Amino acid sequence: MFDNDHTAFDDTTTYPNSSFTGAKVFEFATSDTATTDTVLGIKVKYNTINNVGDIVFDSDHTSGTFTYKSGTTTVTKNLAEGHLHYTTGRSTHNSRSAWIKRTAESKQRVIRTFIVDETEKQVFPIDFYKDSADLTDLEVSVSVNGLRKTLTTDYTIETGTKNKFVKFKKALEVDDQIRLAGYSSTDKVADKGIYEIPENLATNSLNEQLGTFTFGQILNHVRDIFDKNQDVTGAIPGVSNLRDKPDARLKGGSIHQHEGPLLPALFNIIDQDANFVTSIDYVSPEYEK
């Protein structure tokens, strides 16, 4: 690993007596009290919730530290302050951190649910945006009974006089649950669908430095990427083309750190003793005294 000047953390000139011996970046977490895994040969750590064990992974890139000497002082430095070198040639490289920055801001989608009955089993309106037939920025993800469906394979988007419609290739069964998750920059129609919880409130709302992950968290992360990328096809978990779509991670996922965490802003709006708006209203006339 390297610092901002591309100096290695084990460089004896910049980091005398460095304890840095390398970074594993991502590994199975281990526990002395765990049973040795018969396949891996290590004592894999499990996070047990409601008697269900979930494998735990560590990333020392985000949570690891090392020490070095600065004069007579021992200094502790976080590995998160450095980056990796991704070799592209004999003398060239790209710098990589533990995080990939998104190219666009997250979007708060509208969720609309239908329960299939005898009246209609195949065509369902995208009616949570007014005149959706005229929208040019509409994005839609379609799931049936919790399984995301694939555009053109399982359904098509048809344009009607006022709205667009999801038309399934095959008629669904009565009581099937359809979930439409859509986004457009236009306003939502009242009483049609609900907004999903914003990402900066739903995931890592405290904007903590993440260094430990469970298998379940990683699986949910990949499922969210799958849900928000219609060009990713197949099944998660299962066979898919996700490997061939590296940019899919730029859109979706539930393991985040945020540029604009929402929780501190909400606290200063709704807390009675630390209300920002009330404070401004109070201070404003005070200057006139």
C-alpha positions in Angstrom: 0.0 0.0 0.0 1.1 3.6 -0.7 0.5 7.1 0.6 -0.6 10.1 -1.4 3.0 10.6 -2.5 3.1 7.0 -3.8 5.5 6.0 -1.1 5.1 2.5 0.2 4.1 2.1 3.9 7.2 -0.2 4.4 9.6 2.5 3.0 12.4 2.7 5.6 13.1 6.4 4.9 9.6 7.8 5.2 8.3 5.2 7.7 11.3 4.1 9.9 10.7 0.9 11.9 7.4 0.4 10.1 5.3 -2.5 11.3 3.5 -2.7 7.9 4.0 -6.2 6.4 1.3 -6.0 3.7 -2.5 -5.8 3.5 -4.8 -8.7 2.8 -7.5 -6.2 1.6 -10.3 -8.7 2.0 -10.3 -12.0 4.0 -12.3 -14.4 6.1 -12.5 -13.2 9.7 -11.3 -15.7 12.2 -12.1 -16.4 15.9 -10.1 -18.5 18.4 -13.3 -19.8 19.8 -14.7 -21.0 16.4 -14.5 -24.5 15.0 -11.9 -25.1 12.3 -13.6 -25.2 8.9 -13.1 -28.5 7.2 -12.7 -27.0 3.7 -10.8 -23.8 4.5 -8.7 -25.1 7.3 -9.1 -22.0 9.4 -11.4 -21.0 12.3 -14.0 -18.9 10.4 -15.9 -16.4 12.5 -19.7 -16.4 12.3 -22.0 -13.6 13.3 -25.0 -15.4 15.0 -28.4 -13.7 14.8 -31.5 -15.6 15.9 -29.5 -18.9 15.9 -28.5 -18.4 12.2 -24.8 -18.2 11.5 -23.5 -15.7 9.0 -19.9 -15.8 7.8 -17.9 -12.7 8.6 -15.3 -11.0 6.4 -12.7 -8.4 7.3 -11.1 -5.6 5.2 -7.9 -4.4 6.7 -7.8 -1.7 4.0 -10.5 0.2 5.8 -9.9 -0.9 9.4 -6.3 -1.9 9.6 -3.4 0.2 11.1 0.4 0.1 11.3 3.0 1.9 13.4 6.3 3.7 12.6 8.8 5.9 14.3 9.0 9.7 14.0 11.9 10.7 16.0 11.3 9.1 19.4 7.5 9.0 18.9 5.6 5.9 17.8 3.0 7.0 15.2 -0.1 5.0 14.3 -1.3 5.3 10.8 -4.6 4.0 9.3 -4.4 1.9 6.2 -7.5 3.7 5.0 -5.2 6.8 4.4 -3.4 4.9 1.7 -4.2 3.2 -1.6 -3.4 0.2 -3.7 -1.4 0.1 -7.0 -3.2 -1.8 -9.7 -0.4 -2.8 -12.1 -1.2 -2.0 -15.8 2.3 -2.4 -17.2 6.0 -2.9 -16.3 6.3 0.7 -15.1 2.6 1.9 -15.0 -0.2 1.5 -12.5 -3.6 2.8 -11.5 -4.3 3.9 -7.9 -7.2 2.1 -6.2 -8.9 2.6 -2.8 -11.3 0.3 -1.0 -14.2 2.4 -2.4 -15.4 3.1 -5.9 -16.9 6.5 -6.4 -20.3 6.6 -8.2 -20.5 8.6 -11.3 -24.0 9.9 -10.5 -25.9 10.7 -7.3 -28.3 8.1 -5.8 -31.9 8.2 -6.8 -35.0 7.8 -4.6 -37.4 5.6 -6.5 -41.2 5.2 -6.2 -42.4 1.7 -5.3 -45.8 0.6 -6.6 -47.3 -2.8 -5.7 -50.0 -4.8 -7.4 -51.7 -8.0 -6.3 -52.8 -10.0 -9.4 -56.5 -11.0 -9.5 -58.9 -12.4 -12.1 -59.5 -9.0 -13.6 -56.0 -8.5 -15.0 -53.0 -11.0 -15.1 -50.7 -9.5 -17.7 -50.7 -5.7 -18.2 -50.1 -3.2 -15.3 -49.8 0.6 -15.6 -46.9 2.8 -14.6 -49.3 5.3 -13.2 -47.2 6.8 -10.3 -45.9 9.5 -12.6 -48.4 11.7 -14.5 -48.5 11.0 -18.2 -45.7 8.5 -18.0 -46.0 7.9 -21.7 -44.3 11.2 -22.3 -41.4 10.6 -19.9 -37.9 10.3 -21.5 -36.0 9.6 -18.2 -38.2 6.8 -16.8 -36.3 3.9 -15.2 -38.3 0.8 -14.1 -37.4 -2.4 -12.3 -40.0 -5.2 -12.2 -40.2 -8.0 -9.6 -42.7 -10.8 -9.2 -42.9 -12.5 -5.8 -39.5 -11.1 -4.9 -37.7 -12.2 -8.1 -36.5 -9.5 -10.4 -37.7 -10.0 -14.0 -35.7 -9.2 -17.2 -36.8 -6.7 -19.8 -37.7 -8.2 -23.2 -37.3 -11.8 -21.8 -40.1 -11.7 -19.1 -41.9 -8.4 -20.0 -41.9 -5.4 -22.3 -42.7 -1.7 -21.7 -45.6 -0.6 -23.8 -46.6 3.0 -24.4 -50.3 3.9 -24.2 -52.2 7.1 -24.7 -51.3 8.6 -21.3 -49.2 6.0 -19.5 -46.6 3.4 -20.1 -47.5 -0.2 -19.1 -45.6 -3.3 -18.0 -46.8 -6.2 -20.2 -45.7 -9.7 -19.1 -45.0 -12.2 -21.8 -47.0 -14.8 -19.9 -50.1 -14.4 -17.8 -49.4 -14.3 -14.0 -51.1 -16.3 -11.3 -53.8 -14.9 -9.1 -52.3 -13.5 -5.8 -48.9 -13.0 -7.4 -47.3 -9.8 -6.0 -45.8 -7.4 -8.6 -43.4 -4.7 -7.4 -42.6 -1.8 -9.8 -39.7 0.4 -8.7 -39.4 3.5 -10.9 -37.6 6.7 -11.1 -38.2 9.9 -13.0 -37.2 13.5 -12.3 -40.9 14.5 -12.5 -43.1 14.6 -9.4 -44.9 11.5 -8.1 -48.7 11.3 -8.4 -50.4 11.5 -5.0 -51.8 8.2 -3.6 -49.9 6.2 -6.3 -47.0 4.2 -4.8 -44.6 5.3 -2.0 -41.1 6.6 -2.0 -38.4 4.2 -0.9 -36.2 5.2 2.0 -33.2 7.4 0.8 -30.0 5.4 0.7 -28.2 7.8 3.0 -30.8 7.1 5.6 -31.4 3.4 4.9 -27.8 2.2 4.7 -24.9 3.3 6.9 -26.8 6.4 8.0 -24.1 7.3 10.6 -21.5 7.2 7.8 -19.2 4.9 9.8 -15.9 3.6 8.4 -16.8 0.0 7.4 -14.3 -2.8 7.9 -16.3 -5.9 8.7 -19.0 -7.4 6.5 -21.2 -10.5 6.8 -22.0 -12.8 3.8 -25.6 -11.6 4.1 -24.6 -8.0 3.8 -22.6 -8.7 0.7 -25.4 -10.7 -0.8 -27.9 -7.9 -0.2 -25.3 -5.5 -1.8 -25.1 -7.6 -4.9 -28.9 -8.0 -5.1 -29.4 -4.3 -4.9 -27.0 -3.8 -7.8 -28.9 -6.5 -9.7 -32.2 -4.7 -9.0 -31.0 -1.3 -10.3 -29.2 -2.5 -13.4 -31.5 -3.8 -16.1 -28.6 -4.9 -18.3 -27.5 -7.4 -15.7 -29.4 -10.6 -16.5 -29.6 -14.0 -14.9 -30.2 -14.7 -11.2 -28.6 -13.5 -8.0 -27.4 -15.8 -6.4 -26.9 -18.0 -9.4 -25.7 -17.7 -13.0 -25.6 -14.1 -14.3 -23.6 -11.8 -16.5 -22.6 -9.6 -13.6 -18.9 -10.4 -14.1 -19.1 -8.9 -17.6 -20.7 -5.7 -16.3 -18.1 -4.0 -14.0 -19.7 -0.6 -14.1 -22.9 -2.1 -12.6 -21.4 -1.4 -9.2 -21.6 2.3 -9.9 -25.4 2.1 -9.8 -26.9 0.3 -6.8 -25.5 -1.6 -3.8 -26.1 -1.3 -0.1 -22.6 -1.0 1.3 -22.0 2.7 1.2 -20.2 5.7 2.6 -22.0 9.0 1.8 -20.8 12.4 0.7 -24.0 13.9 2.3 -25.2 11.8 5.2 -28.8 12.6 6.0 -29.0 11.8 9.8 -27.1 14.9 11.1 -29.3 17.2 9.0 -32.5 15.5 10.3 -31.3 15.8 13.9 -30.8 19.5 13.5 -34.3 19.9 12.1 -36.4 17.7 14.4 -34.6 17.8 17.7 -36.2 20.4 20.1 -33.0 21.4 21.8 -30.7 21.4 18.8 -33.1 22.7 16.1 -31.3 24.7 13.5 -34.4 26.5 12.2 -35.5 27.5 15.7 -32.0 28.7 16.5 -31.9 31.0 13.5 -35.3 32.4 14.3 -34.2 33.1 17.9 -30.8 34.6 17.0 -32.1 36.9 14.2 -33.9 39.4 16.5 -31.2 39.2 19.1 -28.9 41.2 16.9 -31.4 44.1 17.0 -31.3 44.5 20.8 
